[in-house]
Amino acid sequence: MNDEDRVAPSDNVDIYIEIRSDRADVNHIVCSKVCQLLADSVELIEQIQAFRFLDGRDLTGFVDGTENPQGMHRREVALVHASDDAIFFAGGSYLHTQRYRHNLTLWRSLKEQEQEDVFGRTKIDNIEYDDEQKPLSAHTKRTNLKDGNGKSIEILRQSMPYGDMKQQGLFFISYCQSPVPFELMLKSMIHGDGHGNVDSLLKYTQAETGSAFFAPSLTFLTELLEDES
């Protein structure tokens, strides 16, 4: 998906493995074991070592994932619902990843008020602007969408910052019971609302990768293994 200088690339990769813990050494050990198990059966395309930054903030200084669903509602948003046409995939999730690279030098040239206008919420206190105060190009305006019935379109974000002293950014990860919400949000960011209002955050960060996966449930994998045996 692209429009002018706003680009969301698509990469063809087969397997995505996400390893999370509060210890970098444990993550490294598990990564090594996984690579040993897969051996020469796969080619490692990219490895991103992300980290928790302060109180759940992106490297821009803003809290990430503020609009995430909470409690049991997370399961309703992230997991495929059991129904006649999706029973085989119930409990699984549609997963999208994007590695964004930030231009923090350009970002830091903005005053704090200008940064807040880009996001549509305050930086320190993480308070979202009222609708009448929020610019139509604000990131929260472009990603907080509603369906035809006025219900919020939601995804579960699990993004984390990554980087060193040369390159910094955000590894975006989202889970949803359908691939459609992510596509609608990305379209709103890149193509805008049809009146020239696109996501102004994309002036300061660029997606360099993008992949789509289906993460099956443990039940699905167990049944698959039993069928093969």
Backbone as CSV, one residue per row, in Angstrom:
resi,resn,N_x,N_y,N_z,CA_x,CA_y,CA_z,C_x,C_y,C_z
1,MET,0.852,-1.179,0.000,0.000,0.000,0.000,0.893,1.236,0.000
2,ASN,0.655,2.177,-0.913,1.481,3.385,-0.943,0.710,4.549,-1.555
3,ASP,1.101,5.740,-1.174,0.516,6.968,-1.693,1.530,8.085,-1.465
4,GLU,2.025,8.662,-2.569,3.091,9.667,-2.505,4.300,9.089,-1.757
5,ASP,4.752,9.722,-0.662,5.922,9.213,0.048,5.553,8.309,1.226
6,ARG,4.278,7.934,1.321,3.824,7.056,2.404,3.742,5.630,1.860
7,VAL,4.526,4.738,2.459,4.654,3.389,1.929,4.476,2.354,3.037
8,ALA,3.726,1.307,2.723,3.603,0.143,3.609,3.988,-1.073,2.782
9,PRO,5.253,-1.498,2.841,5.720,-2.612,2.012,5.151,-3.947,2.468
10,SER,5.213,-4.927,1.573,4.770,-6.283,1.874,5.905,-7.248,1.579
11,ASP,6.310,-8.007,2.587,7.400,-8.970,2.451,6.849,-10.390,2.501
12,ASN,7.339,-11.230,1.617,6.895,-12.622,1.572,7.798,-13.483,2.444
13,VAL,7.357,-13.766,3.650,8.062,-14.667,4.550,7.073,-15.705,5.068
14,ASP,7.589,-16.827,5.536,6.726,-17.968,5.854,6.435,-18.152,7.342
15,ILE,7.405,-17.840,8.179,7.262,-18.133,9.601,7.639,-16.906,10.425
16,TYR,6.834,-16.630,11.428,7.133,-15.556,12.387,7.147,-16.170,13.780
17,ILE,8.220,-15.946,14.502,8.339,-16.471,15.862,8.569,-15.301,16.806
18,GLU,7.724,-15.196,17.813,7.810,-14.097,18.777,8.178,-14.664,20.146
19,ILE,9.258,-14.169,20.703,9.741,-14.635,21.999,9.757,-13.448,22.951
20,ARG,9.075,-13.597,24.094,8.965,-12.493,25.042,9.334,-12.951,26.456
21,SER,10.130,-12.168,27.126,10.365,-12.320,28.559,11.001,-11.022,29.042
22,ASP,11.208,-10.910,30.338,11.820,-9.702,30.894,13.339,-9.801,30.951
23,ARG,13.910,-10.892,30.388,15.352,-11.082,30.434,15.906,-11.316,29.036
24,ALA,16.866,-10.481,28.645,17.473,-10.594,27.318,18.249,-11.891,27.177
25,ASP,18.863,-12.374,28.269,19.630,-13.618,28.170,18.725,-14.819,27.931
26,VAL,17.563,-14.828,28.587,16.602,-15.912,28.375,16.089,-15.893,26.938
27,ASN,15.783,-14.695,26.438,15.339,-14.579,25.050,16.391,-15.131,24.099
28,HIS,17.651,-14.818,24.363,18.736,-15.280,23.502,18.844,-16.806,23.537
29,ILE,18.726,-17.400,24.706,18.802,-18.855,24.829,17.687,-19.526,24.042
30,VAL,16.459,-19.007,24.200,15.315,-19.595,23.487,15.480,-19.424,21.983
31,CYS,15.933,-18.236,21.548,16.180,-18.006,20.119,17.172,-19.024,19.570
32,SER,18.240,-19.273,20.319,19.258,-20.227,19.884,18.678,-21.631,19.767
33,LYS,17.840,-22.026,20.723,17.222,-23.353,20.683,16.298,-23.489,19.479
34,VAL,15.532,-22.440,19.205,14.623,-22.471,18.058,15.400,-22.624,16.762
35,CYS,16.478,-21.866,16.623,17.296,-21.947,15.408,17.944,-23.315,15.269
36,GLN,18.324,-23.929,16.392,18.890,-25.275,16.348,17.851,-26.285,15.878
37,LEU,16.622,-26.137,16.344,15.550,-27.050,15.950,15.229,-26.935,14.461
38,LEU,15.191,-25.709,13.970,14.857,-25.492,12.562,16.050,-25.779,11.652
39,ALA,17.242,-25.570,12.171,18.494,-25.866,11.453,18.488,-25.280,10.051
40,ASP,18.778,-26.102,9.050,18.875,-25.627,7.671,17.537,-25.669,6.928
41,SER,16.454,-25.943,7.660,15.141,-26.030,7.009,14.604,-24.659,6.622
42,VAL,15.125,-23.614,7.254,14.657,-22.261,6.980,15.854,-21.326,6.825
43,GLU,15.596,-20.179,6.232,16.591,-19.110,6.142,16.133,-17.955,7.021
44,LEU,16.966,-17.528,7.944,16.625,-16.415,8.824,16.707,-15.106,8.035
45,ILE,15.568,-14.448,7.869,15.507,-13.205,7.095,15.824,-12.001,7.960
46,GLU,15.239,-11.963,9.156,15.448,-10.808,10.018,15.205,-11.179,11.469
47,GLN,16.013,-10.624,12.345,15.830,-10.794,13.786,15.809,-9.413,14.426
48,ILE,14.740,-9.118,15.151,14.592,-7.824,15.811,14.638,-8.034,17.319
49,GLN,15.563,-7.390,17.977,15.653,-7.444,19.430,15.050,-6.156,19.990
50,ALA,13.826,-6.263,20.432,13.110,-5.094,20.954,13.226,-5.052,22.473
51,PHE,12.735,-3.978,23.058,12.860,-3.811,24.503,11.739,-2.923,25.024
52,ARG,11.463,-3.068,26.309,10.497,-2.191,26.963,11.173,-0.854,27.258
53,PHE,10.502,0.242,26.917,11.084,1.572,27.085,10.264,2.374,28.090
54,LEU,10.888,2.679,29.224,10.230,3.436,30.290,8.898,2.787,30.662
55,ASP,7.824,3.566,30.732,6.529,3.028,31.155,5.671,2.655,29.940
56,GLY,6.225,1.826,29.046,5.475,1.380,27.875,5.409,2.403,26.766
57,ARG,6.461,3.214,26.623,6.469,4.266,25.613,7.260,3.847,24.375
58,ASP,6.906,4.488,23.262,7.698,4.399,22.045,8.883,5.351,22.194
59,LEU,9.863,5.240,21.305,11.026,6.117,21.386,10.694,7.568,21.042
60,THR,9.500,7.827,20.518,9.043,9.200,20.322,8.705,9.865,21.651
61,GLY,8.603,9.057,22.720,8.263,9.586,24.033,6.801,9.432,24.394
62,PHE,5.986,8.909,23.457,4.553,8.750,23.705,4.236,7.303,24.085
63,VAL,3.245,7.144,24.965,2.805,5.811,25.376,2.236,5.083,24.161
64,ASP,2.629,3.824,23.990,2.176,3.044,22.849,1.072,2.082,23.288
65,GLY,0.065,1.902,22.423,-1.001,0.953,22.714,-2.034,1.439,23.699
66,THR,-2.208,2.753,23.800,-3.160,3.322,24.757,-4.584,2.808,24.538
67,GLU,-4.954,2.618,23.269,-6.327,2.217,22.944,-6.538,0.706,22.981
68,ASN,-5.568,-0.041,23.484,-5.697,-1.496,23.511,-6.897,-1.953,24.333
69,PRO,-7.595,-3.001,23.873,-8.668,-3.582,24.685,-8.099,-4.160,25.971
70,GLN,-8.924,-4.206,27.011,-8.479,-4.667,28.320,-9.264,-5.898,28.758
71,GLY,-8.676,-6.655,29.706,-9.366,-7.794,30.290,-9.761,-8.844,29.262
72,MET,-10.899,-9.467,29.498,-11.378,-10.532,28.606,-11.728,-10.005,27.221
73,HIS,-11.938,-8.691,27.123,-12.251,-8.104,25.811,-11.090,-8.277,24.844
74,ARG,-9.879,-8.446,25.388,-8.717,-8.692,24.536,-8.914,-9.948,23.696
75,ARG,-9.466,-10.989,24.309,-9.702,-12.250,23.592,-10.756,-12.064,22.499
76,GLU,-11.786,-11.276,22.800,-12.837,-11.040,21.810,-12.292,-10.333,20.579
77,VAL,-11.350,-9.408,20.792,-10.775,-8.647,19.687,-9.742,-9.470,18.924
78,ALA,-8.911,-10.203,19.646,-7.734,-10.821,19.034,-7.981,-12.204,18.447
79,LEU,-8.943,-12.971,18.970,-9.087,-14.373,18.573,-10.293,-14.600,17.669
80,VAL,-10.101,-15.481,16.691,-11.184,-15.852,15.774,-12.303,-16.514,16.565
81,HIS,-13.519,-16.060,16.357,-14.668,-16.585,17.077,-15.118,-17.916,16.478
82,ALA,-15.600,-18.817,17.323,-16.102,-20.106,16.859,-17.440,-19.905,16.157
83,SER,-17.507,-20.300,14.902,-18.753,-20.222,14.137,-18.706,-21.305,13.068
84,ASP,-19.808,-21.499,12.395,-19.892,-22.571,11.406,-18.859,-22.436,10.304
85,ASP,-18.548,-21.193,9.909,-17.629,-20.991,8.796,-16.191,-20.769,9.249
86,ALA,-15.957,-20.779,10.561,-14.598,-20.528,11.042,-14.211,-21.462,12.190
87,ILE,-14.983,-22.541,12.404,-14.748,-23.404,13.555,-13.357,-24.001,13.529
88,PHE,-12.836,-24.293,12.320,-11.522,-24.912,12.191,-10.413,-23.975,12.656
89,PHE,-10.657,-22.651,12.527,-9.631,-21.669,12.870,-9.913,-20.957,14.192
90,ALA,-10.955,-21.394,14.900,-11.338,-20.741,16.154,-10.169,-20.721,17.140
91,GLY,-9.998,-19.581,17.805,-8.919,-19.438,18.766,-7.621,-18.954,18.164
92,GLY,-7.546,-18.924,16.834,-6.374,-18.396,16.156,-6.474,-16.888,16.014
93,SER,-5.482,-16.293,15.371,-5.466,-14.844,15.261,-4.749,-14.404,13.991
94,TYR,-5.268,-13.335,13.390,-4.600,-12.726,12.236,-3.552,-11.749,12.756
95,LEU,-2.331,-11.971,12.339,-1.176,-11.249,12.861,-0.531,-10.408,11.768
96,HIS,-0.267,-9.151,12.069,0.434,-8.263,11.137,1.653,-7.663,11.833
97,THR,2.754,-7.589,11.103,3.961,-6.972,11.639,4.475,-5.919,10.663
98,GLN,5.044,-4.876,11.209,5.724,-3.841,10.424,6.902,-3.312,11.245
99,ARG,8.053,-3.202,10.616,9.188,-2.583,11.305,9.308,-1.143,10.808
100,TYR,9.004,-0.212,11.712,9.085,1.214,11.402,10.453,1.748,11.819
101,ARG,11.025,2.581,10.981,12.275,3.255,11.321,11.972,4.736,11.529
102,HIS,12.303,5.238,12.713,12.013,6.626,13.064,13.131,7.570,12.611
103,ASN,12.727,8.779,12.240,13.669,9.872,12.053,13.590,10.729,13.312
104,LEU,14.310,10.312,14.334,14.193,10.990,15.625,14.831,12.374,15.619
105,THR,15.812,12.591,14.743,16.404,13.925,14.641,15.354,14.931,14.183
106,LEU,14.577,14.545,13.165,13.503,15.411,12.675,12.402,15.529,13.728
107,TRP,12.077,14.431,14.388,11.025,14.428,15.400,11.364,15.364,16.561
108,ARG,12.617,15.325,16.995,13.031,16.149,18.130,13.129,17.629,17.777
109,SER,13.078,17.937,16.496,13.089,19.349,16.100,11.733,20.005,16.345
110,LEU,10.706,19.188,16.608,9.371,19.718,16.893,9.258,20.126,18.354
111,LYS,8.481,21.145,18.614,8.157,21.507,19.983,7.193,20.459,20.542
112,GLU,7.122,20.364,21.861,6.270,19.342,22.471,4.815,19.486,22.036
113,GLN,4.306,20.695,21.933,2.931,20.909,21.494,2.724,20.397,20.070
114,GLU,3.712,20.593,19.218,3.625,20.111,17.839,3.631,18.582,17.804
115,GLN,4.436,17.965,18.654,4.438,16.506,18.742,3.083,15.989,19.208
116,GLU,2.519,16.656,20.180,1.213,16.236,20.701,0.135,16.363,19.634
117,ASP,0.211,17.385,18.810,-0.762,17.548,17.724,-0.636,16.430,16.699
118,VAL,0.583,15.937,16.490,0.793,14.821,15.563,0.094,13.565,16.073
119,PHE,0.182,13.325,17.378,-0.440,12.132,17.969,-1.913,12.345,18.311
120,GLY,-2.271,13.565,18.674,-3.636,13.821,19.104,-3.854,13.522,20.570
121,ARG,-2.769,13.532,21.340,-2.866,13.356,22.788,-1.621,13.946,23.447
122,THR,-1.708,14.177,24.757,-0.597,14.791,25.461,0.530,13.788,25.644
123,LYS,1.742,14.318,25.776,2.920,13.456,25.832,3.170,12.900,27.233
124,ILE,3.225,13.757,28.210,3.571,13.316,29.562,2.420,12.574,30.225
125,ASP,1.237,13.185,30.204,0.088,12.612,30.918,-0.690,11.594,30.098
126,ASN,-0.411,11.510,28.780,-1.084,10.542,27.905,-2.606,10.708,27.926
127,ILE,-3.050,11.947,27.771,-4.486,12.246,27.734,-4.868,12.585,26.299
128,GLU,-5.832,11.859,25.763,-6.230,12.074,24.377,-7.017,13.378,24.230
129,TYR,-6.773,14.061,23.124,-7.506,15.300,22.838,-9.005,15.003,22.703
130,ASP,-9.819,15.993,23.018,-11.234,15.918,22.681,-11.366,15.936,21.157
131,ASP,-12.431,15.347,20.644,-12.610,15.241,19.201,-12.544,16.585,18.496
132,GLU,-13.139,17.609,19.111,-13.177,18.918,18.460,-11.796,19.595,18.437
133,GLN,-10.880,19.135,19.286,-9.530,19.702,19.331,-8.522,18.895,18.513
134,LYS,-8.897,17.699,18.116,-7.958,16.788,17.469,-7.832,17.103,15.986
135,PRO,-6.602,17.356,15.487,-6.413,17.574,14.045,-6.855,16.351,13.245
136,LEU,-7.404,16.565,12.048,-7.861,15.457,11.223,-6.709,14.584,10.743
137,SER,-5.494,15.109,10.824,-4.312,14.347,10.424,-3.614,13.681,11.611
138,ALA,-4.151,13.824,12.817,-3.539,13.231,14.005,-3.553,11.707,13.901
139,HIS,-2.527,11.083,14.441,-2.415,9.624,14.374,-3.625,8.941,15.012
140,THR,-4.073,9.442,16.158,-5.224,8.836,16.818,-6.511,9.025,16.017
141,LYS,-6.592,10.105,15.262,-7.772,10.339,14.420,-7.798,9.355,13.259
142,ARG,-6.645,9.088,12.683,-6.557,8.227,11.517,-6.683,6.745,11.867
143,THR,-6.406,6.375,13.115,-6.453,4.960,13.489,-7.640,4.593,14.370
144,ASN,-8.297,5.567,14.973,-9.496,5.287,15.770,-10.719,5.358,14.868
145,LEU,-11.089,4.211,14.312,-12.158,4.151,13.320,-13.400,3.474,13.888
146,LYS,-14.522,3.708,13.236,-15.780,3.070,13.613,-16.410,2.410,12.387
147,ASP,-17.165,1.329,12.642,-17.839,0.641,11.538,-19.160,1.322,11.227
148,GLY,-19.939,0.730,10.332,-21.196,1.326,9.905,-22.226,1.456,11.009
149,ASN,-22.041,0.692,12.105,-22.968,0.749,13.239,-22.463,1.649,14.360
150,GLY,-21.347,2.350,14.098,-20.804,3.244,15.098,-19.967,2.555,16.156
151,LYS,-19.643,1.273,15.946,-18.832,0.518,16.899,-17.356,0.680,16.564
152,SER,-16.535,0.835,17.581,-15.105,1.021,17.366,-14.472,-0.202,16.704
153,ILE,-13.615,0.048,15.727,-12.861,-1.009,15.070,-11.573,-1.183,15.851
154,GLU,-11.330,-2.390,16.380,-10.224,-2.590,17.312,-9.239,-3.661,16.839
155,ILE,-7.992,-3.503,17.270,-6.969,-4.519,17.142,-6.215,-4.572,18.474
156,LEU,-5.516,-5.669,18.720,-4.685,-5.775,19.916,-3.237,-5.532,19.516
157,ARG,-2.678,-4.431,19.975,-1.294,-4.080,19.642,-0.330,-4.648,20.679
158,GLN,0.777,-5.190,20.196,1.824,-5.712,21.067,3.185,-5.176,20.620
159,SER,3.202,-3.961,20.093,4.406,-3.364,19.521,5.453,-3.055,20.595
160,MET,6.735,-3.038,20.169,7.815,-2.674,21.078,8.892,-1.922,20.317
161,PRO,9.576,-0.977,20.984,10.664,-0.240,20.332,11.905,-1.112,20.178
162,TYR,12.733,-0.732,19.220,14.001,-1.431,19.002,15.033,-0.380,18.601
163,GLY,16.303,-0.771,18.571,17.290,0.144,18.022,18.593,0.205,18.774
164,ASP,19.521,0.955,18.168,20.816,1.243,18.770,21.085,2.725,18.540
165,MET,22.345,3.137,18.560,22.647,4.551,18.411,22.614,5.023,16.954
166,LYS,22.440,4.076,16.008,22.392,4.454,14.590,20.971,4.414,14.043
167,GLN,20.222,3.378,14.420,18.860,3.225,13.912,17.913,2.943,15.073
168,GLN,16.766,3.604,15.045,15.750,3.389,16.074,14.370,3.322,15.409
169,GLY,13.469,2.633,16.071,12.128,2.578,15.526,11.192,1.769,16.398
170,LEU,10.094,1.356,15.787,9.064,0.567,16.469,8.782,-0.682,15.656
171,PHE,8.824,-1.827,16.324,8.395,-3.062,15.671,6.924,-3.238,15.996
172,PHE,6.084,-2.928,15.010,4.631,-2.966,15.189,4.132,-4.399,15.072
173,ILE,3.323,-4.814,16.041,2.713,-6.138,16.036,1.246,-5.976,16.415
174,SER,0.361,-6.576,15.651,-1.056,-6.527,16.018,-1.712,-7.880,15.781
175,TYR,-2.697,-8.180,16.637,-3.478,-9.409,16.522,-4.950,-9.025,16.404
176,CYS,-5.693,-9.801,15.623,-7.122,-9.502,15.472,-7.862,-10.741,14.985
177,GLN,-9.158,-10.781,15.242,-9.979,-11.913,14.807,-10.300,-11.851,13.318
178,SER,-9.859,-10.793,12.659,-10.047,-10.624,11.214,-8.893,-9.781,10.680
179,PRO,-8.505,-9.975,9.409,-7.462,-9.121,8.848,-7.963,-7.733,8.450
180,VAL,-9.271,-7.556,8.412,-9.858,-6.325,7.878,-9.545,-5.083,8.717
181,PRO,-9.681,-5.104,10.064,-9.423,-3.885,10.841,-8.043,-3.291,10.608
182,PHE,-7.004,-4.120,10.570,-5.660,-3.605,10.326,-5.577,-2.934,8.961
183,GLU,-6.156,-3.569,7.950,-6.117,-3.006,6.601,-6.845,-1.670,6.533
184,LEU,-7.959,-1.553,7.224,-8.709,-0.295,7.245,-7.904,0.815,7.915
185,MET,-7.228,0.481,9.022,-6.424,1.483,9.718,-5.238,1.923,8.864
186,LEU,-4.589,0.966,8.223,-3.440,1.304,7.389,-3.869,2.164,6.202
187,LYS,-5.012,1.834,5.624,-5.535,2.634,4.520,-5.850,4.051,4.968
188,SER,-6.410,4.185,6.165,-6.731,5.503,6.703,-5.474,6.325,6.951
189,MET,-4.396,5.659,7.379,-3.134,6.345,7.631,-2.491,6.822,6.331
190,ILE,-2.440,5.934,5.338,-1.681,6.203,4.116,-2.499,6.969,3.081
191,HIS,-3.741,6.573,2.870,-4.578,7.226,1.856,-5.455,8.326,2.441
192,GLY,-5.639,8.311,3.752,-6.405,9.371,4.388,-7.905,9.237,4.243
193,ASP,-8.577,10.349,4.445,-10.047,10.358,4.456,-10.660,10.824,3.146
194,GLY,-9.849,10.960,2.110,-10.363,11.434,0.830,-10.373,12.932,0.696
195,HIS,-9.990,13.638,1.748,-9.946,15.103,1.739,-8.530,15.622,2.016
196,GLY,-7.556,14.756,1.795,-6.167,15.162,1.984,-5.635,15.022,3.389
197,ASN,-6.441,14.479,4.289,-6.005,14.313,5.678,-5.421,12.916,5.868
198,VAL,-4.091,12.840,5.833,-3.386,11.584,6.043,-2.676,11.637,7.394
199,ASP,-2.112,10.522,7.813,-1.474,10.448,9.127,-0.176,11.252,9.131
200,SER,-0.143,12.324,9.886,1.036,13.188,9.918,2.225,12.528,10.616
201,LEU,1.987,11.441,11.373,3.091,10.733,12.017,4.028,10.118,10.979
202,LEU,3.507,9.820,9.786,4.308,9.188,8.739,5.352,10.131,8.139
203,LYS,5.330,11.395,8.557,6.402,12.306,8.165,7.678,12.011,8.951
204,TYR,7.532,11.297,10.073,8.642,11.116,10.992,9.028,9.649,11.200
205,THR,8.300,8.750,10.572,8.623,7.330,10.662,8.210,6.651,9.367
206,GLN,8.920,5.595,9.002,8.676,4.916,7.725,8.697,3.407,7.938
207,ALA,7.662,2.740,7.451,7.637,1.275,7.508,8.602,0.717,6.477
208,GLU,9.551,-0.090,6.936,10.533,-0.687,6.038,10.234,-2.151,5.751
209,THR,9.381,-2.778,6.565,8.953,-4.151,6.314,7.461,-4.260,6.614
210,GLY,6.866,-5.336,6.158,5.461,-5.604,6.456,5.101,-7.026,6.084
211,SER,4.490,-7.751,7.022,4.132,-9.143,6.763,2.812,-9.492,7.437
212,ALA,2.111,-10.439,6.843,0.826,-10.891,7.373,0.893,-12.398,7.617
213,PHE,0.357,-12.820,8.758,0.387,-14.235,9.135,-0.948,-14.635,9.751
214,PHE,-1.149,-15.956,9.858,-2.232,-16.466,10.701,-1.598,-17.287,11.804
215,ALA,-1.872,-16.921,13.045,-1.336,-17.639,14.203,-2.391,-18.633,14.685
216,PRO,-2.185,-19.923,14.448,-3.193,-20.919,14.839,-3.208,-21.154,16.344
217,SER,-4.309,-21.698,16.832,-4.431,-22.016,18.250,-3.664,-23.296,18.563
218,LEU,-3.393,-23.526,19.843,-2.745,-24.774,20.254,-3.607,-25.979,19.910
219,THR,-4.932,-25.811,19.994,-5.844,-26.901,19.636,-5.681,-27.269,18.167
220,PHE,-5.597,-26.267,17.307,-5.400,-26.487,15.869,-4.111,-27.274,15.624
221,LEU,-3.015,-26.860,16.278,-1.729,-27.525,16.077,-1.742,-28.946,16.600
222,THR,-2.401,-29.164,17.738,-2.486,-30.511,18.303,-3.255,-31.455,17.390
223,GLU,-4.395,-30.972,16.871,-5.190,-31.796,15.958,-4.446,-32.067,14.668
224,LEU,-3.693,-31.093,14.201,-2.908,-31.269,12.984,-1.843,-32.344,13.182
225,LEU,-1.201,-32.323,14.345,-0.184,-33.319,14.662,-0.806,-34.710,14.775
226,GLU,-1.986,-34.800,15.393,-2.666,-36.086,15.520,-3.085,-36.655,14.171
227,ASP,-3.524,-35.774,13.275,-3.915,-36.206,11.923,-2.723,-36.758,11.157
228,GLU,-1.565,-36.120,11.329,-0.372,-36.555,10.602,0.177,-37.862,11.156
229,SER,-0.058,-38.077,12.464,0.457,-39.310,13.075,-0.519,-40.478,12.895
